[in-house]
Amino acid sequence: MKDLPSQSSTVKLQSLSSEARAHQILVNDTISFDSKLHVFNVKGGSGITRVVSLFPKVSCSCPSTNECYHIVAARMFLGMTMPCKSVKRNLSQLRKNSRTRREKMMVGKDHVQIMLQKVFLPHDCVIASYPLIS
């Protein structure tokens, strides 16, 4: 694990990642849990205390639209693992990206012939052209 800047460091808090900022909050002990309201009070780098709720819905009182470092700090305080971000893959786009520029420009019978030679057929095989039945 890489070293994170200490409180006396000259690195600005704004330039750190969410995980590094959350770690900084834990090191500075600026997070507390309110057992009556079941929320976390997280004092951020600006000195403003934000209210974070993890259950039943994850929310924070800061204006951030994404998962902010206050939420990350509350999760780290509880020892929860960070949820992995799954990326949706567009298989058609991945297939198009794997083709060469020449293959992308070719259409019709020539394109099919090149793709068959590239994938399925040995180099000494000849493809006979037959009319398509529709």
NORZIQUI-V356929 format. One record per residue. N is the residue number from 1. RES is the residue in one small letter. OMEGA is omega in degrees with one decimal (none if undefined). NEAR is the number of other ideal C-beta (glycine too) atoms within 8 Angstrom. Layout:
((N/RES/OMEGA/NEAR) (N/RES/OMEGA/NEAR))
//
This chain:
((1/m/-177.1/2) (2/k/-178.4/3) (3/d/177.4/4) (4/l/-178.6/9) (5/p/178.5/8) (6/s/-177.4/6) (7/q/-177.1/6) (8/s/-178.0/3) (9/s/179.5/6) (10/t/178.9/2) (11/v/179.0/7) (12/k/-179.2/5) (13/l/-178.0/8) (14/q/-175.9/5) (15/s/-178.9/5) (16/l/176.1/11) (17/s/-179.7/5) (18/s/-179.9/9) (19/e/-179.7/10) (20/a/178.2/10) (21/r/178.3/15) (22/a/177.9/14) (23/h/178.9/11) (24/q/177.4/14) (25/i/179.5/15) (26/l/179.8/11) (27/v/-179.0/9) (28/n/-180.0/7) (29/d/178.7/5) (30/t/177.4/7) (31/i/177.8/13) (32/s/-179.7/5) (33/f/176.4/8) (34/d/-174.0/9) (35/s/178.6/5) (36/k/-177.7/4) (37/l/-178.3/5) (38/h/177.9/7) (39/v/175.3/9) (40/f/171.8/15) (41/n/-175.1/12) (42/v/177.2/14) (43/k/-175.4/10) (44/g/-178.0/14) (45/g/-179.4/7) (46/s/179.8/4) (47/g/179.7/5) (48/i/178.7/6) (49/t/179.5/7) (50/r/179.3/13) (51/v/-177.3/10) (52/v/174.6/15) (53/s/179.3/11) (54/l/-176.6/9) (55/f/0.0/5) (56/p/179.5/2) (57/k/179.4/5) (58/v/178.3/7) (59/s/177.9/6) (60/c/-178.2/12) (61/s/179.1/6) (62/c/-177.1/8) (63/p/-178.7/3) (64/s/178.9/7) (65/t/177.9/3) (66/n/175.5/4) (67/e/-174.3/7) (68/c/-177.5/11) (69/y/174.9/11) (70/h/178.1/15) (71/i/178.5/12) (72/v/179.0/14) (73/a/178.8/17) (74/a/177.5/13) (75/r/178.7/12) (76/m/178.4/12) (77/f/178.7/10) (78/l/-178.4/7) (79/g/179.1/4) (80/m/176.7/6) (81/t/179.7/4) (82/m/178.0/7) (83/p/179.2/4) (84/c/-178.2/4) (85/k/178.7/4) (86/s/-178.7/4) (87/v/176.7/4) (88/k/-180.0/4) (89/r/174.8/5) (90/n/-173.3/6) (91/l/178.4/6) (92/s/180.0/6) (93/q/177.5/7) (94/l/178.5/9) (95/r/179.0/8) (96/k/-179.4/8) (97/n/-178.0/6) (98/s/179.9/5) (99/r/177.5/7) (100/t/-179.1/5) (101/r/-180.0/5) (102/r/179.4/6) (103/e/178.3/10) (104/k/-177.7/8) (105/m/-176.5/6) (106/m/177.3/9) (107/v/174.8/5) (108/g/-172.6/6) (109/k/-179.6/6) (110/d/179.8/8) (111/h/-179.8/10) (112/v/-179.1/8) (113/q/-179.9/9) (114/i/179.6/10) (115/m/178.1/9) (116/l/178.3/10) (117/q/-177.3/11) (118/k/-171.7/5) (119/v/-166.4/6) (120/f/-167.7/4) (121/l/172.4/8) (122/p/-173.7/4) (123/h/-177.0/5) (124/d/-178.9/3) (125/c/179.2/7) (126/v/-179.9/3) (127/i/176.1/8) (128/a/179.5/4) (129/s/177.9/5) (130/y/177.0/4) (131/p/180.0/4) (132/l/177.2/4) (133/i/-178.7/3) (134/s/none/2))
//
